Amino acid sequence: LTATDADEGLYGHVKYSIKKVSDMASDIFHLDSETGDMTLLRSLDFEEGDSYELEVQARDGGGLYDKTKVV
């Protein structure tokens, strides 16, 4: 994931977090709060679930944020 902020210094630093996630998805996906890289903690299994939905938030150093849905 990528979010940008035109501010410099602390106010331009963006951190990422998962805000809403199902119990099953929380055991599968990891979001790096500094880089926005999303990785799998284990292999996906179609028999367990055929899709996953997460709400991810990007927040700058000034407290402003936006969110998006990752499916």
NUPALO-48282 format. One record per residue (C-alpha): x, y, z; residue number from 1; residue in one letter. Coordinates in Angstrom, 3 decimals. Layout:
BEGIN
<r><xx>X</xx><yy>Y</yy><zz>Z</zz><resi>NUM</resi><resn>a</resn></r>
...
This chain:
BEGIN
<r><xx>0.000</xx><yy>0.000</yy><zz>0.000</zz><resi>1</resi><resn>l</resn></r>
<r><xx>1.150</xx><yy>3.536</yy><zz>-0.648</zz><resi>2</resi><resn>t</resn></r>
<r><xx>-0.009</xx><yy>6.847</yy><zz>0.747</zz><resi>3</resi><resn>a</resn></r>
<r><xx>1.794</xx><yy>10.147</yy><zz>0.298</zz><resi>4</resi><resn>t</resn></r>
<r><xx>1.789</xx><yy>13.417</yy><zz>2.194</zz><resi>5</resi><resn>d</resn></r>
<r><xx>3.320</xx><yy>16.613</yy><zz>0.780</zz><resi>6</resi><resn>a</resn></r>
<r><xx>4.309</xx><yy>17.900</yy><zz>4.245</zz><resi>7</resi><resn>d</resn></r>
<r><xx>7.920</xx><yy>17.642</yy><zz>5.326</zz><resi>8</resi><resn>e</resn></r>
<r><xx>9.335</xx><yy>16.160</yy><zz>8.510</zz><resi>9</resi><resn>g</resn></r>
<r><xx>7.089</xx><yy>14.607</yy><zz>11.144</zz><resi>10</resi><resn>l</resn></r>
<r><xx>3.876</xx><yy>15.843</yy><zz>9.538</zz><resi>11</resi><resn>y</resn></r>
<r><xx>4.722</xx><yy>14.102</yy><zz>6.268</zz><resi>12</resi><resn>g</resn></r>
<r><xx>5.568</xx><yy>10.733</yy><zz>7.824</zz><resi>13</resi><resn>h</resn></r>
<r><xx>2.801</xx><yy>8.203</yy><zz>7.059</zz><resi>14</resi><resn>v</resn></r>
<r><xx>2.058</xx><yy>5.133</yy><zz>9.176</zz><resi>15</resi><resn>k</resn></r>
<r><xx>-0.285</xx><yy>2.319</yy><zz>8.207</zz><resi>16</resi><resn>y</resn></r>
<r><xx>-2.650</xx><yy>0.207</yy><zz>10.269</zz><resi>17</resi><resn>s</resn></r>
<r><xx>-5.431</xx><yy>-2.313</yy><zz>9.793</zz><resi>18</resi><resn>i</resn></r>
<r><xx>-8.654</xx><yy>-0.989</yy><zz>11.293</zz><resi>19</resi><resn>k</resn></r>
<r><xx>-11.228</xx><yy>-3.651</yy><zz>10.486</zz><resi>20</resi><resn>k</resn></r>
<r><xx>-10.449</xx><yy>-7.258</yy><zz>9.748</zz><resi>21</resi><resn>v</resn></r>
<r><xx>-12.162</xx><yy>-10.582</yy><zz>10.246</zz><resi>22</resi><resn>s</resn></r>
<r><xx>-10.680</xx><yy>-12.973</yy><zz>12.806</zz><resi>23</resi><resn>d</resn></r>
<r><xx>-9.609</xx><yy>-15.323</yy><zz>10.037</zz><resi>24</resi><resn>m</resn></r>
<r><xx>-7.892</xx><yy>-12.586</yy><zz>8.008</zz><resi>25</resi><resn>a</resn></r>
<r><xx>-5.975</xx><yy>-11.309</yy><zz>11.046</zz><resi>26</resi><resn>s</resn></r>
<r><xx>-4.215</xx><yy>-14.689</yy><zz>11.205</zz><resi>27</resi><resn>d</resn></r>
<r><xx>-3.295</xx><yy>-14.508</yy><zz>7.514</zz><resi>28</resi><resn>i</resn></r>
<r><xx>-2.250</xx><yy>-10.935</yy><zz>6.683</zz><resi>29</resi><resn>f</resn></r>
<r><xx>0.414</xx><yy>-8.675</yy><zz>8.181</zz><resi>30</resi><resn>h</resn></r>
<r><xx>0.736</xx><yy>-4.950</yy><zz>7.423</zz><resi>31</resi><resn>l</resn></r>
<r><xx>4.066</xx><yy>-3.235</yy><zz>8.075</zz><resi>32</resi><resn>d</resn></r>
<r><xx>3.153</xx><yy>0.042</yy><zz>9.786</zz><resi>33</resi><resn>s</resn></r>
<r><xx>6.179</xx><yy>1.897</yy><zz>8.376</zz><resi>34</resi><resn>e</resn></r>
<r><xx>6.358</xx><yy>0.699</yy><zz>4.757</zz><resi>35</resi><resn>t</resn></r>
<r><xx>2.751</xx><yy>-0.282</yy><zz>3.996</zz><resi>36</resi><resn>g</resn></r>
<r><xx>3.943</xx><yy>-3.701</yy><zz>2.791</zz><resi>37</resi><resn>d</resn></r>
<r><xx>1.264</xx><yy>-6.346</yy><zz>3.188</zz><resi>38</resi><resn>m</resn></r>
<r><xx>2.469</xx><yy>-9.930</yy><zz>3.479</zz><resi>39</resi><resn>t</resn></r>
<r><xx>0.987</xx><yy>-13.345</yy><zz>4.121</zz><resi>40</resi><resn>l</resn></r>
<r><xx>1.673</xx><yy>-14.991</yy><zz>7.456</zz><resi>41</resi><resn>l</resn></r>
<r><xx>0.678</xx><yy>-18.341</yy><zz>5.977</zz><resi>42</resi><resn>r</resn></r>
<r><xx>-0.564</xx><yy>-19.777</yy><zz>2.701</zz><resi>43</resi><resn>s</resn></r>
<r><xx>-4.070</xx><yy>-19.017</yy><zz>1.513</zz><resi>44</resi><resn>l</resn></r>
<r><xx>-6.508</xx><yy>-21.914</yy><zz>1.557</zz><resi>45</resi><resn>d</resn></r>
<r><xx>-9.517</xx><yy>-21.620</yy><zz>-0.755</zz><resi>46</resi><resn>f</resn></r>
<r><xx>-11.456</xx><yy>-24.068</yy><zz>1.421</zz><resi>47</resi><resn>e</resn></r>
<r><xx>-11.153</xx><yy>-21.684</yy><zz>4.414</zz><resi>48</resi><resn>e</resn></r>
<r><xx>-12.193</xx><yy>-18.588</yy><zz>2.502</zz><resi>49</resi><resn>g</resn></r>
<r><xx>-12.451</xx><yy>-17.469</yy><zz>-1.097</zz><resi>50</resi><resn>d</resn></r>
<r><xx>-12.056</xx><yy>-13.746</yy><zz>-0.349</zz><resi>51</resi><resn>s</resn></r>
<r><xx>-10.907</xx><yy>-11.438</yy><zz>2.432</zz><resi>52</resi><resn>y</resn></r>
<r><xx>-11.730</xx><yy>-7.829</yy><zz>3.229</zz><resi>53</resi><resn>e</resn></r>
<r><xx>-9.663</xx><yy>-5.463</yy><zz>5.355</zz><resi>54</resi><resn>l</resn></r>
<r><xx>-9.997</xx><yy>-1.757</yy><zz>6.114</zz><resi>55</resi><resn>e</resn></r>
<r><xx>-6.592</xx><yy>-0.071</yy><zz>6.140</zz><resi>56</resi><resn>v</resn></r>
<r><xx>-5.771</xx><yy>3.403</yy><zz>7.454</zz><resi>57</resi><resn>q</resn></r>
<r><xx>-2.878</xx><yy>5.722</yy><zz>6.570</zz><resi>58</resi><resn>a</resn></r>
<r><xx>-2.189</xx><yy>8.452</yy><zz>9.165</zz><resi>59</resi><resn>r</resn></r>
<r><xx>0.309</xx><yy>11.292</yy><zz>8.953</zz><resi>60</resi><resn>d</resn></r>
<r><xx>2.293</xx><yy>12.807</yy><zz>11.815</zz><resi>61</resi><resn>g</resn></r>
<r><xx>-0.248</xx><yy>15.609</yy><zz>12.172</zz><resi>62</resi><resn>g</resn></r>
<r><xx>-3.099</xx><yy>13.222</yy><zz>12.915</zz><resi>63</resi><resn>g</resn></r>
<r><xx>-4.811</xx><yy>13.429</yy><zz>9.518</zz><resi>64</resi><resn>l</resn></r>
<r><xx>-5.829</xx><yy>10.105</yy><zz>8.012</zz><resi>65</resi><resn>y</resn></r>
<r><xx>-7.617</xx><yy>8.369</yy><zz>5.207</zz><resi>66</resi><resn>d</resn></r>
<r><xx>-8.758</xx><yy>4.797</yy><zz>4.862</zz><resi>67</resi><resn>k</resn></r>
<r><xx>-9.438</xx><yy>2.317</yy><zz>2.107</zz><resi>68</resi><resn>t</resn></r>
<r><xx>-10.790</xx><yy>-1.159</yy><zz>1.677</zz><resi>69</resi><resn>k</resn></r>
<r><xx>-8.503</xx><yy>-3.967</yy><zz>0.527</zz><resi>70</resi><resn>v</resn></r>
<r><xx>-10.306</xx><yy>-6.985</yy><zz>-0.937</zz><resi>71</resi><resn>v</resn></r>
